[in-house]
């Protein structure tokens, strides 16, 4: 554990960095995707031998573009196949992981769109429910008003109040006038016949 801490501590100060900012390592690794060789990401030179490699993003630099520092302790500036193999396999896994993450992002975006759609449906249903409650309340008030009207019809109205004495006198006088007119009309009719 101490050697690997020392290794990464030294590499952080000596090793070049790839375009993504990862520490690169000097290697002759030719497994996995490198069985057919490698291509320098700076000058496009192809090769099978040593070069700088970022195992995280498969970035290669030839020693002509960036010479290797000489005189470093064993393990510094170079990596063994036992260290590289999982990292190179990890490189391909890294690419696969990116694809998986992109697919996950697409799925999450679809889920997010579905949730937004569901949220809109819930809002619409809430508005419909509010409208139904309002209509129900209006209907209940109308039924109550109709019930009150029907109750009022069932109640027998009280008799009208007795007329005032002066109204009775007036009514009596009018009836006498009508009777007199009637008698006068009958008397004229009998004389003429």
C-alpha positions as CSV (number, residue, x, y, z in Angstrom):
1,X,0.0,0.0,0.0
2,X,2.9,2.4,0.8
3,X,4.5,1.7,-2.6
4,X,1.3,2.5,-4.5
5,X,0.8,5.7,-2.4
6,X,4.4,6.7,-3.2
7,X,4.0,5.7,-6.8
8,X,0.9,7.9,-7.3
9,X,2.5,10.8,-5.3
10,X,5.6,10.7,-7.6
11,X,3.4,10.3,-10.7
12,X,1.3,13.3,-9.8
13,X,4.5,15.4,-9.9
14,X,6.3,13.8,-12.9
15,X,3.8,12.2,-15.2
16,X,2.1,14.1,-18.0
17,X,-1.6,14.6,-17.9
18,X,-4.0,13.6,-20.7
19,X,-6.5,16.0,-22.2
20,X,-9.0,15.1,-19.4
21,X,-6.4,15.9,-16.7
22,X,-5.6,12.3,-15.6
23,X,-2.1,11.2,-14.8
24,X,-0.6,9.2,-17.7
25,X,1.7,6.3,-17.3
26,X,4.6,5.0,-19.5
27,X,3.8,1.5,-20.8
28,X,4.3,-1.1,-23.5
29,X,0.8,-2.4,-23.0
30,X,-0.6,-4.2,-26.1
31,X,-3.7,-6.1,-24.8
32,X,-7.4,-5.6,-25.5
33,X,-8.0,-2.7,-27.9
34,X,-4.2,-2.3,-28.2
35,X,-3.5,-5.7,-29.8
36,X,-3.2,-4.0,-33.2
37,X,-1.0,-1.2,-31.8
38,X,-1.7,2.4,-30.7
39,X,-1.9,5.8,-32.3
40,X,-0.4,8.9,-30.7
41,X,-3.1,11.5,-30.0
42,X,-0.7,14.3,-30.7
43,X,1.2,13.4,-33.9
44,X,-0.8,10.4,-35.1
45,X,2.3,8.2,-35.1
46,X,1.4,4.5,-34.8
47,X,3.4,2.0,-32.7
48,X,3.7,-1.2,-30.8
49,X,6.2,-0.2,-28.2
50,X,6.3,2.1,-25.2
51,X,4.4,5.4,-25.0
52,X,2.5,7.4,-22.4
53,X,-1.0,6.1,-21.8
54,X,-4.0,7.3,-19.8
55,X,-5.8,4.1,-19.0
56,X,-8.9,6.0,-17.9
57,X,-9.7,7.6,-21.3
58,X,-7.3,5.6,-23.7
59,X,-5.2,8.7,-24.5
60,X,-1.8,7.9,-26.0
61,X,1.3,10.1,-26.5
62,X,4.5,8.7,-28.1
63,X,7.9,9.3,-26.4
64,X,8.9,11.5,-29.4
65,X,6.1,14.0,-28.6
66,X,6.8,13.8,-24.8
67,X,10.1,12.0,-23.9
68,X,10.1,9.8,-20.9
69,X,12.1,10.9,-17.8
70,X,15.1,8.6,-17.3
71,X,16.4,7.5,-13.9
72,X,13.1,7.0,-12.2
73,X,12.7,4.2,-9.7
74,X,11.1,1.0,-10.8
75,X,7.4,1.3,-11.3
76,X,7.5,5.1,-11.7
77,X,6.9,6.1,-15.3
78,X,6.0,2.6,-16.3
79,X,3.2,0.2,-15.3
80,X,3.1,-3.6,-15.2
81,X,0.6,-5.6,-17.2
82,X,-1.1,-6.7,-13.9
83,X,-1.9,-3.1,-13.2
84,X,-2.8,-2.1,-16.8
85,X,-5.0,-5.1,-17.7
86,X,-7.8,-4.2,-15.3
87,X,-7.4,-0.5,-16.2
88,X,-7.5,-1.2,-20.0
89,X,-10.4,-3.5,-19.5
90,X,-11.7,-0.6,-17.4
91,X,-11.1,1.7,-20.4
92,X,-13.5,-0.4,-22.4
93,X,-15.7,-0.7,-19.4
94,X,-15.4,3.1,-19.0
95,X,-16.8,3.6,-22.5
96,X,-19.5,1.0,-21.8
97,X,-20.2,2.8,-18.6
98,X,-20.6,6.1,-20.5
99,X,-23.1,4.4,-22.8
100,X,-24.9,3.0,-19.8
101,X,-25.0,6.4,-18.2
102,X,-26.3,8.0,-21.5
103,X,-29.0,5.4,-21.6
104,X,-29.8,6.1,-18.0
105,X,-30.0,9.8,-18.7
106,X,-32.4,9.0,-21.6
107,X,-34.5,6.8,-19.3
108,X,-34.5,9.5,-16.5
109,X,-35.5,12.2,-19.0
110,X,-38.3,9.9,-20.2
111,X,-39.4,9.3,-16.6
112,X,-39.2,13.0,-15.9
113,X,-41.4,13.7,-18.9
114,X,-43.8,11.0,-17.8
115,X,-43.9,12.5,-14.3
116,X,-44.5,16.0,-15.7
117,X,-47.3,14.6,-17.8
118,X,-48.7,12.8,-14.8
119,X,-48.4,16.0,-12.8
120,X,-50.4,17.8,-15.4
121,X,-53.1,15.1,-15.3
122,X,-53.3,15.4,-11.6
123,X,-53.7,19.2,-11.9
124,X,-56.4,18.7,-14.5
125,X,-58.1,16.1,-12.2
126,X,-57.9,18.5,-9.3
127,X,-59.5,21.3,-11.4
128,X,-62.2,18.9,-12.5
129,X,-62.8,17.8,-8.9
130,X,-63.0,21.4,-7.8
131,X,-65.5,22.2,-10.5
132,X,-67.6,19.1,-9.5
133,X,-67.6,20.2,-5.8
134,X,-68.7,23.7,-6.9
135,X,-71.5,22.2,-9.1
136,X,-72.5,19.8,-6.3
137,X,-72.7,22.8,-3.8
138,X,-74.8,24.8,-6.4
139,X,-77.1,21.8,-6.9
140,X,-77.5,21.3,-3.2
141,X,-78.4,25.0,-2.7
142,X,-80.9,24.7,-5.6
143,X,-82.5,21.6,-4.1
144,X,-82.7,23.3,-0.7
145,X,-84.4,26.3,-2.3
146,X,-86.9,24.1,-4.2
147,X,-87.6,22.2,-0.9
148,X,-88.2,25.5,0.8
149,X,-90.7,26.6,-1.9
150,X,-92.5,23.3,-1.7
151,X,-92.7,23.6,2.1
152,X,-94.2,27.1,1.6
153,X,-96.8,25.7,-0.7
154,X,-97.8,23.0,1.8
155,X,-98.4,25.7,4.5
156,X,-102.1,27.0,4.4
157,X,-102.0,30.7,4.2
158,X,-103.7,32.4,7.1
159,X,-107.1,34.0,6.4
160,X,-106.9,37.6,5.4
161,X,-107.3,40.1,8.3
162,X,-110.9,41.4,8.8
163,X,-111.6,44.5,6.9
164,X,-111.6,47.8,8.6
165,X,-115.0,49.1,9.7
166,X,-114.7,52.0,7.3
167,X,-114.1,49.6,4.4
168,X,-117.2,47.7,5.4
169,X,-119.3,50.9,5.4
170,X,-117.9,51.8,1.9
171,X,-118.7,48.3,0.6
172,X,-122.2,48.5,2.0
173,X,-122.8,51.9,0.3
174,X,-121.6,50.6,-3.0
175,X,-123.8,47.6,-2.9
176,X,-126.9,49.8,-2.1
177,X,-126.1,51.9,-5.2
178,X,-125.9,48.8,-7.4
179,X,-129.2,47.6,-6.0
180,X,-130.8,51.0,-6.7
181,X,-129.5,51.0,-10.3
182,X,-130.7,47.5,-10.8
183,X,-134.2,48.4,-9.5
184,X,-134.3,51.5,-11.6
185,X,-133.3,49.5,-14.7
186,X,-136.0,46.9,-13.9
187,X,-138.7,49.6,-13.4
188,X,-137.9,51.2,-16.7
189,X,-137.9,47.9,-18.5
190,X,-141.4,47.1,-17.0
191,X,-142.9,50.4,-18.1
192,X,-141.6,50.0,-21.6
193,X,-143.1,46.6,-22.0
